[in-house]
Amino acid sequence: MSGQYDYIWKLVVGGQGGVGKTTILHRYIHNEFIEDTKMTIGCQFHTEALERQGRKISLVMWDLGGQDRFRFIQGEYVKGASAAFVLFDMSRYMTLEASREWIAMIRENSTPNLPIVLVGTKLDLISQAEQDTINQSAQALVNELGLTAYSATSSKLGINVYETIHYMVDLLLWHSYQAEYGTSIQQA
């Protein structure tokens, strides 16, 4: 895709170390699964150009290192974000609870009403019964904290990776159209 973009959006991807942030972005950009990734030091940038609803869009995705030693700088990386994804590993429940800290940090350093989607990763590593329980807990967290949405994904199997990111892109497009044209349509 060449030429001017209609929109350039900064998407922040946060979550504890090892939850699959780099892997999900690699799946989205390259449509392949990588088994082992190196730890992200500080922040890593990924860009992807796409066309949605007749608009040329550049996504600049900021993959935040999940280790505690990078916490002091992460708030700076969030500034100017158009939207955020907070990831947790569905096979490690404590990473869902740790999502609260990530959400708080993102909200502290972003504009009010920044769209935040909670994303469960590694869906392929849990049973259906575990999935049902985790999905209920994740949806409860979304409701409690007023997040935009929740999505369960598997980078390994390619489940809901594109759909999750495109959901956010479509939401940002909707917000842009609403701002540009002053539509009276209300979001549910």
ROBA-429238 format. One line per field, with one value per atom (N, C-alpha, C): residue number from 1; atom name; x, y, z. Coordinates in Angstrom, 2 decimals. Layout:
i <- (NUM,...) $
at <- (CA,...) $
xx <- (X,...) $
yy <- (Y,...) $
zz <- (Z,...) $
END
This chain:
i <- (1,1,1,2,2,2,3,3,3,4,4,4,5,5,5,6,6,6,7,7,7,8,8,8,9,9,9,10,10,10,11,11,11,12,12,12,13,13,13,14,14,14,15,15,15,16,16,16,17,17,17,18,18,18,19,19,19,20,20,20,21,21,21,22,22,22,23,23,23,24,24,24,25,25,25,26,26,26,27,27,27,28,28,28,29,29,29,30,30,30,31,31,31,32,32,32,33,33,33,34,34,34,35,35,35,36,36,36,37,37,37,38,38,38,39,39,39,40,40,40,41,41,41,42,42,42,43,43,43,44,44,44,45,45,45,46,46,46,47,47,47,48,48,48,49,49,49,50,50,50,51,51,51,52,52,52,53,53,53,54,54,54,55,55,55,56,56,56,57,57,57,58,58,58,59,59,59,60,60,60,61,61,61,62,62,62,63,63,63,64,64,64,65,65,65,66,66,66,67,67,67,68,68,68,69,69,69,70,70,70,71,71,71,72,72,72,73,73,73,74,74,74,75,75,75,76,76,76,77,77,77,78,78,78,79,79,79,80,80,80,81,81,81,82,82,82,83,83,83,84,84,84,85,85,85,86,86,86,87,87,87,88,88,88,89,89,89,90,90,90,91,91,91,92,92,92,93,93,93,94,94,94,95,95,95,96,96,96,97,97,97,98,98,98,99,99,99,100,100,100,101,101,101,102,102,102,103,103,103,104,104,104,105,105,105,106,106,106,107,107,107,108,108,108,109,109,109,110,110,110,111,111,111,112,112,112,113,113,113,114,114,114,115,115,115,116,116,116,117,117,117,118,118,118,119,119,119,120,120,120,121,121,121,122,122,122,123,123,123,124,124,124,125,125,125,126,126,126,127,127,127,128,128,128,129,129,129,130,130,130,131,131,131,132,132,132,133,133,133,134,134,134,135,135,135,136,136,136,137,137,137,138,138,138,139,139,139,140,140,140,141,141,141,142,142,142,143,143,143,144,144,144,145,145,145,146,146,146,147,147,147,148,148,148,149,149,149,150,150,150,151,151,151,152,152,152,153,153,153,154,154,154,155,155,155,156,156,156,157,157,157,158,158,158,159,159,159,160,160,160,161,161,161,162,162,162,163,163,163,164,164,164,165,165,165,166,166,166,167,167,167,168,168,168,169,169,169,170,170,170,171,171,171,172,172,172,173,173,173,174,174,174,175,175,175,176,176,176,177,177,177,178,178,178,179,179,179,180,180,180,181,181,181,182,182,182,183,183,183,184,184,184,185,185,185,186,186,186,187,187,187,188,188,188) $
at <- (N,CA,C,N,CA,C,N,CA,C,N,CA,C,N,CA,C,N,CA,C,N,CA,C,N,CA,C,N,CA,C,N,CA,C,N,CA,C,N,CA,C,N,CA,C,N,CA,C,N,CA,C,N,CA,C,N,CA,C,N,CA,C,N,CA,C,N,CA,C,N,CA,C,N,CA,C,N,CA,C,N,CA,C,N,CA,C,N,CA,C,N,CA,C,N,CA,C,N,CA,C,N,CA,C,N,CA,C,N,CA,C,N,CA,C,N,CA,C,N,CA,C,N,CA,C,N,CA,C,N,CA,C,N,CA,C,N,CA,C,N,CA,C,N,CA,C,N,CA,C,N,CA,C,N,CA,C,N,CA,C,N,CA,C,N,CA,C,N,CA,C,N,CA,C,N,CA,C,N,CA,C,N,CA,C,N,CA,C,N,CA,C,N,CA,C,N,CA,C,N,CA,C,N,CA,C,N,CA,C,N,CA,C,N,CA,C,N,CA,C,N,CA,C,N,CA,C,N,CA,C,N,CA,C,N,CA,C,N,CA,C,N,CA,C,N,CA,C,N,CA,C,N,CA,C,N,CA,C,N,CA,C,N,CA,C,N,CA,C,N,CA,C,N,CA,C,N,CA,C,N,CA,C,N,CA,C,N,CA,C,N,CA,C,N,CA,C,N,CA,C,N,CA,C,N,CA,C,N,CA,C,N,CA,C,N,CA,C,N,CA,C,N,CA,C,N,CA,C,N,CA,C,N,CA,C,N,CA,C,N,CA,C,N,CA,C,N,CA,C,N,CA,C,N,CA,C,N,CA,C,N,CA,C,N,CA,C,N,CA,C,N,CA,C,N,CA,C,N,CA,C,N,CA,C,N,CA,C,N,CA,C,N,CA,C,N,CA,C,N,CA,C,N,CA,C,N,CA,C,N,CA,C,N,CA,C,N,CA,C,N,CA,C,N,CA,C,N,CA,C,N,CA,C,N,CA,C,N,CA,C,N,CA,C,N,CA,C,N,CA,C,N,CA,C,N,CA,C,N,CA,C,N,CA,C,N,CA,C,N,CA,C,N,CA,C,N,CA,C,N,CA,C,N,CA,C,N,CA,C,N,CA,C,N,CA,C,N,CA,C,N,CA,C,N,CA,C,N,CA,C,N,CA,C,N,CA,C,N,CA,C,N,CA,C,N,CA,C,N,CA,C,N,CA,C,N,CA,C,N,CA,C,N,CA,C,N,CA,C,N,CA,C,N,CA,C,N,CA,C,N,CA,C,N,CA,C,N,CA,C,N,CA,C,N,CA,C,N,CA,C,N,CA,C,N,CA,C,N,CA,C,N,CA,C,N,CA,C,N,CA,C,N,CA,C,N,CA,C,N,CA,C,N,CA,C,N,CA,C,N,CA,C,N,CA,C,N,CA,C,N,CA,C,N,CA,C,N,CA,C,N,CA,C,N,CA,C,N,CA,C,N,CA,C,N,CA,C) $
xx <- (0.86,0.00,0.90,0.77,1.65,0.83,1.55,0.87,0.45,-0.39,-0.87,-1.79,-1.79,-2.74,-3.86,-5.05,-6.17,-6.02,-5.49,-5.30,-3.99,-3.31,-2.15,-2.48,-2.58,-2.99,-1.92,-1.68,-0.75,-1.56,-1.23,-1.89,-0.86,-1.18,-0.28,-0.71,0.27,0.00,0.78,0.05,0.68,0.24,0.91,0.60,1.87,1.71,2.85,3.80,5.04,6.01,5.54,5.73,5.41,3.97,3.12,1.70,1.43,2.39,2.21,2.01,2.48,2.31,3.04,4.31,5.10,4.56,4.16,3.66,2.37,1.45,0.18,0.42,1.34,1.65,2.33,3.22,3.87,2.84,1.89,0.82,0.02,-0.31,-1.11,-0.37,0.89,1.65,2.12,2.61,3.24,2.39,1.27,0.39,1.14,2.00,2.69,2.91,3.01,3.23,4.70,5.24,6.61,6.57,7.22,7.18,7.90,9.10,9.90,10.24,10.00,10.38,11.36,12.14,13.05,12.27,12.70,12.06,12.16,11.05,11.05,11.71,12.74,13.45,12.84,12.17,11.57,10.34,10.56,9.45,9.94,9.09,9.40,8.27,8.60,7.62,7.34,6.08,5.66,4.71,4.82,3.88,3.20,1.99,1.21,0.28,0.29,-0.61,-1.79,-2.98,-4.15,-5.20,-6.17,-7.30,-8.57,-9.36,-10.63,-11.67,-12.81,-13.92,-13.48,-12.61,-12.16,-11.15,-10.62,-9.64,-8.28,-7.23,-5.86,-5.43,-4.95,-4.62,-3.23,-2.47,-1.19,-1.33,-1.08,-1.09,0.36,0.64,1.95,1.72,2.17,1.87,3.09,2.88,3.93,3.81,4.76,4.82,5.64,4.95,5.63,6.21,7.47,8.10,7.33,7.07,6.19,6.88,8.19,8.89,8.80,8.78,8.67,9.77,10.94,12.05,11.83,10.83,10.53,9.37,8.79,7.61,7.84,9.03,9.31,9.14,9.28,9.22,7.94,7.19,6.04,4.99,4.76,3.78,4.10,5.39,5.80,5.45,5.56,5.26,3.77,2.94,1.48,0.99,1.69,1.22,1.02,-0.10,-0.43,-1.08,-1.39,-2.00,-3.43,-3.81,-5.18,-6.05,-5.41,-6.13,-5.10,-5.61,-4.70,-5.32,-4.43,-4.78,-4.01,-4.69,-4.02,-4.20,-3.07,-3.10,-2.83,-3.46,-3.16,-3.13,-2.38,-2.22,-3.33,-4.21,-5.35,-4.92,-3.70,-3.21,-2.51,-2.40,-1.81,-2.75,-3.67,-4.73,-4.19,-3.04,-2.52,-2.22,-2.02,-1.78,-3.06,-4.22,-5.49,-5.59,-5.28,-5.31,-4.30,-3.13,-2.10,-2.54,-3.54,-4.05,-4.58,-5.07,-5.59,-4.52,-3.28,-2.19,-1.89,-1.91,-1.65,-2.73,-3.97,-5.08,-4.97,-4.66,-4.50,-3.38,-2.24,-1.11,-1.47,-2.16,-2.56,-3.51,-4.48,-5.45,-4.79,-3.80,-3.07,-2.33,-1.90,-1.02,-1.65,-2.97,-3.64,-4.80,-5.45,-6.61,-7.81,-8.76,-9.97,-10.69,-11.32,-12.10,-11.28,-9.99,-9.17,-9.75,-10.02,-10.52,-9.47,-9.86,-8.97,-9.70,-9.06,-9.60,-8.74,-9.39,-8.73,-8.64,-7.44,-7.23,-6.63,-7.37,-6.84,-6.07,-4.86,-4.02,-3.87,-3.32,-3.01,-4.25,-5.33,-6.59,-6.40,-5.44,-5.19,-4.59,-4.17,-3.53,-4.48,-5.76,-6.70,-7.89,-8.55,-9.73,-10.95,-12.01,-13.25,-13.80,-13.73,-14.22,-13.40,-12.08,-11.22,-11.54,-11.76,-12.09,-13.36,-14.38,-15.64,-15.43,-14.68,-14.42,-13.61,-12.55,-11.70,-12.46,-13.25,-14.05,-15.00,-15.62,-16.51,-15.74,-14.57,-13.75,-13.28,-12.86,-12.39,-13.53,-14.70,-15.84,-16.25,-16.16,-16.47,-15.50,-14.22,-13.22,-13.52,-13.90,-14.27,-15.43,-16.44,-17.61,-17.24,-16.46,-16.07,-15.26,-14.33,-13.42,-13.89,-15.00,-15.52,-14.64,-14.10,-13.26,-14.14,-13.52,-14.25,-14.79,-13.95,-14.35,-13.36,-13.70,-12.83,-12.80,-11.62,-11.48,-10.52,-10.89,-10.02,-9.35,-8.03,-7.28,-6.30,-5.85,-4.74,-3.87,-2.67,-1.73,-1.29,-1.16,-0.72,-1.71,-2.99,-4.02,-4.61,-4.23,-4.75,-6.18,-6.63,-8.02,-8.17,-9.06,-9.46,-8.35,-7.21,-6.14,-6.52,-6.84,-7.22,-8.52,-9.46,-10.76,-10.62,-9.75,-9.57,-8.98,-7.94,-7.29,-8.21,-8.88,-9.79,-11.02,-11.45,-12.52,-12.09,-10.86,-10.37,-10.25,-9.74,-9.62,-11.00,-11.97,-13.33,-13.92,-13.63,-14.10,-13.47,-12.17,-11.49,-12.03,-12.33,-12.95,-14.31,-15.09,-16.41,-16.29,-15.34,-15.11,-14.69,-13.85,-13.40,-14.55,-15.38,-16.54,-17.49,-17.70,-18.60,-18.08,-16.78,-16.18,-16.25,-16.01,-15.98,-17.36,-18.33,-19.65,-20.70,-20.35,-21.29,-22.53,-22.36,-23.51,-24.17,-25.43,-26.16,-26.28,-25.60,-25.64,-24.91,-25.53,-24.93,-24.39,-23.21,-22.63,-23.32,-23.59,-24.26,-23.31) $
yy <- (-1.17,0.00,1.23,2.07,3.23,4.50,5.61,6.90,7.27,8.28,8.81,7.83,7.93,7.16,8.08,7.53,8.29,8.40,7.34,7.31,6.61,7.13,6.46,6.34,5.10,4.87,4.12,4.59,3.95,3.00,1.73,0.72,0.17,0.25,-0.23,-1.64,-2.54,-3.92,-4.20,-4.40,-4.62,-5.91,-6.26,-7.48,-8.04,-8.95,-9.57,-10.23,-10.44,-11.14,-12.55,-12.96,-14.33,-14.61,-13.57,-13.83,-13.97,-13.59,-13.77,-12.50,-11.37,-10.10,-10.11,-10.46,-10.49,-11.55,-12.67,-13.78,-13.41,-12.74,-12.37,-11.33,-10.40,-9.40,-10.05,-11.00,-11.72,-12.49,-13.13,-13.85,-12.88,-11.72,-10.74,-10.22,-9.86,-9.23,-10.25,-11.41,-12.38,-13.63,-13.75,-14.91,-16.23,-16.21,-17.45,-17.45,-18.65,-18.82,-19.06,-18.35,-18.60,-19.17,-20.31,-21.03,-20.27,-19.81,-19.13,-17.72,-16.78,-15.40,-14.94,-13.95,-13.36,-12.37,-12.21,-11.26,-9.85,-9.13,-7.76,-6.87,-6.16,-5.25,-3.86,-3.36,-2.03,-1.99,-1.79,-1.68,-2.06,-2.72,-3.08,-2.54,-2.08,-1.48,-2.39,-2.47,-3.22,-2.31,-2.30,-1.51,-2.42,-2.06,-2.81,-1.84,-1.92,-1.11,-1.99,-1.42,-2.16,-1.21,-1.78,-1.00,-1.60,-0.74,-1.15,-0.10,-0.56,0.33,1.43,1.07,2.02,3.04,2.87,3.81,3.14,3.88,3.41,3.73,2.71,2.86,2.29,3.00,2.49,2.24,1.01,0.67,0.64,1.41,1.39,0.74,-0.50,-1.29,-1.32,-0.86,-0.79,-1.99,-2.88,-4.13,-3.84,-3.66,-3.28,-4.49,-4.39,-5.46,-5.67,-6.92,-7.22,-7.38,-7.38,-7.59,-6.35,-6.60,-5.51,-4.47,-4.87,-3.92,-2.83,-3.01,-2.00,-1.09,-1.32,-0.56,0.95,1.35,2.78,3.59,2.97,3.70,3.45,2.42,2.01,3.10,3.89,4.96,5.94,6.19,7.09,6.51,5.19,4.54,4.60,4.71,4.71,6.05,7.12,8.47,8.57,9.16,9.34,8.13,7.11,5.90,6.18,5.53,5.59,4.53,3.42,2.30,1.39,0.46,-0.48,-1.87,-2.84,-4.23,-4.65,-5.26,-5.82,-7.33,-8.03,-9.47,-10.22,-11.39,-12.31,-13.72,-14.59,-15.98,-16.80,-17.36,-18.11,-19.36,-19.81,-20.98,-20.58,-19.28,-18.78,-17.71,-18.14,-17.26,-15.98,-16.06,-14.88,-13.74,-14.05,-12.98,-12.20,-12.83,-12.09,-11.07,-11.48,-10.55,-9.42,-9.74,-8.73,-7.71,-8.07,-7.15,-5.87,-5.95,-4.76,-3.66,-4.06,-3.09,-2.47,-3.29,-2.78,-1.80,-2.15,-1.27,0.05,0.00,1.22,2.09,1.48,2.23,2.86,2.13,2.67,3.84,3.69,4.77,6.00,5.80,6.91,7.74,7.12,7.77,8.00,7.90,8.06,9.04,9.26,10.14,9.43,10.21,9.57,8.79,7.73,6.90,6.19,6.00,5.24,3.82,3.34,1.98,0.96,0.07,-0.99,-2.32,-3.24,-4.59,-5.55,-6.35,-7.40,-8.63,-9.20,-10.31,-11.51,-12.61,-13.87,-14.56,-15.04,-15.72,-17.19,-17.95,-19.37,-20.21,-19.86,-20.59,-22.09,-22.40,-23.80,-24.63,-23.99,-24.71,-25.09,-24.74,-25.00,-25.83,-26.49,-27.30,-26.39,-26.96,-26.20,-25.73,-26.58,-26.20,-25.04,-25.10,-23.99,-22.73,-22.89,-21.75,-21.06,-21.84,-21.26,-20.45,-21.00,-20.32,-19.04,-19.14,-17.98,-16.91,-17.31,-16.33,-15.57,-16.28,-15.61,-14.61,-15.00,-14.10,-12.90,-13.14,-12.05,-11.08,-11.61,-10.74,-9.95,-10.55,-9.84,-8.68,-8.89,-7.82,-6.70,-7.06,-6.07,-5.22,-5.86,-5.14,-4.26,-4.81,-4.07,-2.81,-2.93,-1.82,-0.98,-1.35,-0.57,-0.62,-1.80,-1.96,-2.07,-1.96,-1.97,-3.35,-4.38,-5.74,-6.75,-8.02,-9.14,-10.11,-10.68,-11.66,-12.76,-14.00,-15.15,-15.53,-15.71,-15.93,-17.10,-17.57,-18.51,-18.10,-17.64,-17.32,-18.58,-19.66,-20.93,-21.40,-21.34,-21.81,-20.69,-19.46,-18.32,-17.97,-18.31,-18.07,-16.65,-15.89,-14.54,-13.49,-13.76,-12.77,-11.60,-11.89,-10.84,-10.17,-10.97,-10.44,-9.44,-9.73,-8.85,-7.51,-7.55,-6.30,-5.54,-6.23,-5.55,-4.99,-5.63,-5.06,-3.68,-3.58,-2.30,-1.28,-1.70,-0.79,-0.27,-1.16,-0.74,0.20,-0.05,0.85,2.23,2.28,3.57,4.28,3.52,4.13,4.72,3.97,4.45,5.75,5.79,7.02,8.17,7.88,8.91,9.43,8.52,8.93,9.77,9.34,10.07,11.48,11.62,12.94,13.79,13.17,13.89,14.32,13.42,13.69,14.02,13.94,14.29,13.42,12.15,11.24,11.15,10.85,10.73,9.27,8.36,6.95,6.80,6.09,5.88,4.46,4.34,3.02,2.39,1.08,0.37,0.14) $
zz <- (0.00,0.00,0.00,-0.98,-1.05,-0.95,-0.84,-0.78,0.62,0.66,1.94,2.64,3.94,4.74,5.18,5.24,5.80,7.31,7.92,9.37,9.71,10.72,11.32,12.79,13.27,14.66,15.43,16.62,17.55,18.44,18.37,19.19,20.18,21.46,22.51,22.90,23.02,23.40,24.69,25.80,27.09,27.74,28.81,29.56,30.16,31.11,31.78,30.78,31.21,30.37,30.05,28.81,28.42,28.08,28.01,27.71,26.21,25.37,23.93,23.13,23.65,22.93,21.59,21.61,20.38,19.42,19.95,19.13,18.41,19.10,18.45,17.36,17.60,16.58,15.38,15.64,14.54,13.72,14.38,13.67,12.81,13.38,12.65,11.41,11.59,10.50,9.46,9.90,9.00,8.75,9.44,9.33,9.55,10.57,10.94,12.45,12.99,14.42,14.68,15.66,16.08,17.49,17.65,18.92,20.03,19.74,20.76,20.30,21.18,20.89,21.96,21.62,22.60,23.44,24.68,25.58,24.97,24.98,24.50,25.54,25.13,26.02,25.84,26.86,26.80,25.92,24.62,23.68,22.29,21.55,20.17,19.29,18.10,17.22,16.02,15.66,14.48,13.71,12.39,11.59,10.58,10.29,9.30,8.58,7.26,6.45,6.03,6.07,5.65,5.11,4.46,3.98,4.58,5.22,5.83,5.44,5.03,4.70,3.73,2.79,1.78,2.27,3.45,4.02,4.15,3.82,4.00,5.42,6.11,7.53,7.78,8.60,9.08,10.58,10.99,12.41,12.89,13.91,14.55,15.90,16.03,17.22,18.13,19.37,20.36,21.28,21.19,21.96,23.22,24.35,25.59,26.29,26.70,27.48,28.77,29.11,30.25,31.58,31.62,32.88,33.77,35.08,36.05,35.90,35.47,35.39,34.33,33.46,32.45,32.85,34.03,34.45,34.52,34.90,35.09,33.81,32.65,31.39,30.59,30.95,30.13,29.96,31.00,30.90,29.78,29.57,28.49,27.12,26.99,25.72,25.39,26.41,26.21,25.68,26.01,25.63,24.12,23.75,22.34,21.68,22.47,21.90,21.42,20.35,19.84,20.49,20.90,21.52,22.17,22.99,23.67,23.75,23.76,24.02,25.27,26.22,27.39,27.31,27.22,27.02,28.32,28.45,29.53,28.96,29.63,29.21,29.86,29.06,29.58,30.36,30.18,30.92,32.23,32.48,33.73,34.30,35.15,35.66,36.29,36.97,37.65,36.67,35.40,34.43,34.15,34.34,34.22,35.34,36.55,37.69,37.51,36.96,36.72,35.67,34.86,33.84,34.46,35.68,36.37,36.45,36.77,36.87,35.51,34.48,33.14,32.70,32.98,32.61,33.36,34.64,35.44,34.88,34.54,34.00,32.66,31.81,30.51,30.70,31.57,31.79,32.40,33.25,33.86,32.83,31.74,30.78,29.41,29.34,28.05,28.17,27.05,27.04,27.66,28.18,28.72,27.61,27.99,27.06,25.99,26.24,25.31,25.20,23.98,23.85,24.30,25.20,25.69,25.54,24.82,24.66,25.48,26.31,27.07,26.18,26.06,25.13,25.87,25.87,26.39,25.30,25.61,24.63,25.00,24.08,24.30,24.59,23.92,24.02,23.75,22.90,22.53,23.67,24.76,25.86,26.99,26.87,27.97,27.48,28.43,28.12,27.94,27.40,27.22,28.57,29.59,30.93,31.48,31.32,31.77,30.98,29.68,28.83,29.32,29.63,30.10,31.38,32.32,33.59,33.38,32.57,32.32,31.55,30.56,29.81,30.73,31.69,32.64,33.50,33.99,34.81,34.00,32.77,31.91,31.59,31.27,30.97,32.20,33.37,34.61,34.81,34.49,34.60,33.61,32.39,31.37,31.88,32.43,32.94,34.13,35.05,36.26,35.92,34.98,34.67,33.48,32.88,31.76,30.52,30.24,29.05,27.81,26.66,25.41,25.05,25.22,24.83,25.37,25.18,25.53,24.36,24.10,23.03,23.47,23.23,23.48,22.16,22.18,20.95,21.07,19.93,19.85,18.67,18.96,17.88,17.16,17.90,17.31,16.25,16.56,15.63,14.77,15.05,14.29,14.63,15.83,16.23,16.78,16.18,16.62,16.63,16.02,15.99,15.09,13.83,12.89,13.34,13.77,14.18,15.33,16.27,17.43,17.01,16.21,15.78,14.84,13.95,13.02,13.75,14.81,15.64,16.14,16.64,17.15,16.02,14.87,13.73,13.33,13.25,12.88,13.93,15.19,16.25,16.11,15.83,15.63,14.40,13.35,12.16,12.51,13.28,13.68,14.48,15.42,16.19,15.27,14.29,13.36,12.51,12.01,11.22,12.06,13.29,14.19,14.42,14.64,14.87,13.60,12.46,11.19,10.72,10.85,10.29,11.33,12.61,13.67,13.70,13.44,13.41,14.78,14.79,16.05,16.50,15.80,16.19,17.51,18.42,19.74,19.85,20.45,20.69,21.88,21.79,22.88,24.03) $
END
